[in-house]
Amino acid sequence: MEFIVKFVWTGDNRMWYATCDELRITLEEGSFDALALRMKLAIQDVVETELQYMGDIQLKYEIERLDIIKKVAV
């Protein structure tokens, strides 16, 4: 089984957000590594309990970073 996990970094509030649309999972965390681990565990849990699948799971990561440049009044 293969799933796409989308990670988005928002610099304005220093948070990582991750979604796996196929499994309807959305999580947030301050650290990419912590979020990736939480997402792996959540996906494994959903796949095993709801889909009754015990085989290998492949995750494809898509990573996006959002920055905001605030205009400074002169």
Steps between C-alpha positions, in 0.01 A plus 500: 500500500617852424381831640594862435575714805509877446707704743470879515725729705351834594774728616265761643386269780794257489289189455508198273169364372458157340207346320430162347185564299435134413475409869357836618785561746616851592764575765715795609827528688786743557765256371509326161656183645241478779218556252635240256514242780147584621370475144667161444344363818156645418505358146612159623222499759227597252620253237516212747180568693265642237634345179610171660829513303816362660748530210760762410396864473687748280477872572574766240577840654415830334651793689400864461623809681297819532670828588341840537692818426340777699518846356658749734353849498756764415 
